[in-house]
């Protein structure tokens, strides 16, 4: 409870009455902090995420989106004016608590709601930050054969499955690296069902840590990645986006370039983490589970073409 007490004091939110972990992802874990002042969400940041200036930009962008109607939990600021608090070797952020459950990753209604929020954000064309082409969303610069060799040397259970995907990994990498950048606007950049909290009456969009600029069609294509083999879902999501005033269109498989880039870069990052004997066991185990899931979900070029056709005809 030492961490909880430190956070409660740093954010001036009373004294601690309850503290437990409720969820974790690749970048951090969420804890429920109950105090005499109410309930709050504390996020433990596993890796460094942005400097003070970028955090201020993120907070300002989220606030602009909230004013436009995109519901999300309010980030709290510590008494020293910072949004990140250092507790020992760990970094923490604090948010208001909102009740809700994370929908299934393929739930089409949730994805359609996200498409509506995306349309609002894209139409906002927020002027408060500069544009920057971040390689994570636009490039895949991975030495796949070296990763295959490392996995085989370590004799991990997913080594053979990874190596078997070599031709597909090369094709998808080429698709990403030849796609145009496009005209960028400020975006959430992590719109997926896992970042939605759904209650009986409303949804909330969480995890604004990755905000920045993208071409609108790139973010739209990334949202569709979990529905590529579901034409009905694709149509529902696209119609929701367009009805809400979304400006983007997808033109062929390259429309999914950012979604593919995220998948491939995440695969490389998680595989590398799983093989890193210097990481804590909990992080390596988490990474190995992510690799196993990614290896069975990577799309083929044919599937991307079919999905693009559905989008074009909707």
N, C-alpha and C positions, 0 to 999 in steps of 0.2 A: 504493500500500500504506500510505500515511500514515493513512488512515481506519481501516484494519484494525488497524494497530498501536495507534492511540489506543483503539479499542474493546477490544482484548485487554488493554490496561493498565487501562482503566476498570473492566472486569469481572473482572480478575485471573484470566485464563484462559490463561496461558502466552504463548509467543511465536508469531508468525504463520508458518505454513508454506504456506498457500494461501488464495486470495481471488478469488471471481468471482460475477457476478450470475446468478441462476437463474430468476427470475420477476419480473413486475411487474403491478400493477393500477392502478386509478384513484387510489388513495390512497397507494400506496407500492411499493417494490421489495424483493425478498428476495435477499440475498447469502449464499453459503456461505463461512463463515469456518473455516478449518482451522488449528488451533494445536497446540502440544506437549501440550495438555491434552485434545484431542479435536476434534469438529466441532460447529459452532454455526450457528444461523440468525440473521443480522443483518437487521433491517427498517429501511429508509430511509423515514421518514415525509415524504411530499411536503408535506402540509399539517398545521398544528397540530391535535393530537387530544387534548383533555382536559387538565385541570390535575392537580396531584399528587394531590389528594383523589380525583378520579374514577378515576385510574389505580389507586390503592390499592383502590378499590371493585371495579374490574374484576378485579384480581388475586385478591381475596378471593372474588368470585363464581365465577371459574374454578376456584379451589381447592375450593369447596364442590361444584361440579358434578363435578370429578374424584373427590372422595371418594364421590360417589354412583354412580360408574362411567363417567362420560363422559371418554374418553381424549383428552388434548390435550397439546401440548408445554408444558414448564414455562418460564415467563418468568424471566429472570435479573435480579437486582438488582445495580446497580453498587456500588462500594466506598463511595460517598457516600450510599447508601441510596435512590437514585432509580432508576426504571425507564426513564427517557429520558435519553440522553446527547447533549449538544450537541457537534458537531464542525464548526467553522466556522459556516456558515449552515444546516447540516443537522442534523436530529434523528434519533436512532437508538434502536432497541430490540433486545434480544438474547434469544434463546430456545435451549433445547436443540434439537439437530437430530434429526429423525425421518425415516427413509427411507420413501419412498412416492411414488406418482404421483397426479396429479389425474385423477379419472375423467371420462368424457364428461359434458357438462352435462345430458344427458337420461337417464343411466344410472339405471334404476328401482331396482336393488338398492341403490345408494348412497343414493338419496333415501329409500328405506324405512329404511335404517340411520339416516339423519338424523332421520326421524320417530320412531324409537325413542329417540334421544338427546333429542329435543324433549319426548317424553312424560316422561322422567326429570326433565328440567329444570323442566317445568311442574308436575309433582307435588311437586317440591322446595319450591316456593312460598317461595323464599329471603327471609328477613326482614332481610337485612343492608343494604338500601339503600332510600331513599324512592322513591315512584312519581313519574313526571313524564311528561306528555303532550308528546312531541316532535313538532313539526309535520311533519317529514320523513316520518313514518310514517302521518300522519293527515290531512294537508291538501295540496292542490295549489293554490298561489297564483301562477299563471304568466300573464303577458300573452302569450298565444300569438301574436296578430297582430303584436306588436312583434318577436317572435323570427322570424316568417316574413319580415318586412320586412328585418331585419338579415341573414338568410341570403341573401335574394335580392339585396340590395345588395352583399354580399361575393362573390356569384356562386359559392358553393360548390356542389359537384356534388349534394349532397343537399337543396338548397333546394326544388326542385319536389316531391320526395317528401314532405317535411315539410309543406308547404302543403296538399297533397292530403289529408292526414290530419286536416285541421281539424275536420270534424264528429265524427270518432271521438275526437279529443283532448278536445273539449267534453263528449261523453257520458261519457267515462271520468273526467274531472275532476269532473263532477257526481256520479258514483257515489261517488268517494272522499269528497267534501266533505259528503255527506248520510249517510254511514255512522256508526253510533254508535261511541263510543270503546270501550266495554266495560270490564269489570273487569280490571285489569292485574296481572300477576306479572312477576318478573324473567326475562328471556329472553336468548338469544344475539343475536337480531335480524339475523343474516346467515347463516341456515342454507341453504346451497346447495352443490351438488356441487363448485363451484370452491374451497370451503373445507374440502375433505376430502383427506387424504393416505392413499392406500390401498396397503398392502403385501400380500404373499401370505398373511399371517396375521391382520392387523388393520387397522382404520381409526383415524385420528386427526382430531379436529375442530380446525381452526386459525382464526386471525383473530377474536379476542375483543374487538377494538377498539370494536365498536358495542354492547356489552351495555347493557341498560337494560330498561325496562318496556314491556309490550304486553299486550293481551288475548290469551290463548292461541289463540283462533280466528283472530286476525289473523296470528299467526306461522305457523300451520298453512296458512292460505290462501296466504301468500307462498311457502311451500315448494312448493306445488302448481303454481305459475305456469308452470314449464317443461313441464308434462304435461297442460295443459288439453285438448288434442286427442287424448289417449291414455287412453281409459277403463280399459284394463287396468292401466296404470301408476297411475292415480288410485286404483283399488281396492287395489292392492298397498300403496301408501303409507298410505292411510287404515287399512287392516287392521293394518299394522305399528304405527301410532300407537296405535290403540285396544287392541291386544293388550298393548302395553307400559304401559298404564294412562293414556294421554293423556285429559284431561278435555274437550277442545274439540270443538264441533260447528260445521259451517258451515250457514248458513241463507240460501240464495240468493246472487246475484252479489255482494252486499255483503260476503260472507265473504272475498272476494279484495281488499278495499279497500286493505289495506296493501301487498300485492304490486303492485297497480296504482299506488299512490302512489309507491312506490320507483321503479318504471319511469319514471313521468312526471317525477318530480323529477330522476332521474338523466339522463333525456333532456335536460331543460332545462339542467342543469349541464354536461353534456358538450358540448352544442351551443354554449353560451356560451363554454366553454373553447376549443373549436375556432375560434371567431370572435374570440378575444382575441389581438390581435397583440402584446400585451405578454408573453404566455407563451412559454416555451421551445418550440422547434419540436417536440421529442420529445413534449411534453405535448399540443400541438395536434394532432399526427398521431394520437396514441393516442385522443384525444377524438373525432376524426373517424371513426375506425374503430368506436368504440362507438356513435356516432349511426347509422351505416349499419346496424349489427346491430339496434339498437332499433327502427328504422323498419319492419323486416320482421317483428318479433316482437310488436308491440303487439296484444293481443287485441281482439275485438269484444265487445259486450254479449251477443250471441247465444251466442258461444263460452263466455263466463263462465256464462251460464244453463245451458247444456248440461252443463258441468263440475260445477256445483253440483248438478244433478240426479243425476249419477253418484254424487257424494259422499253425497247424501241417501239414495240407494237401497242403499248398501253397508252 
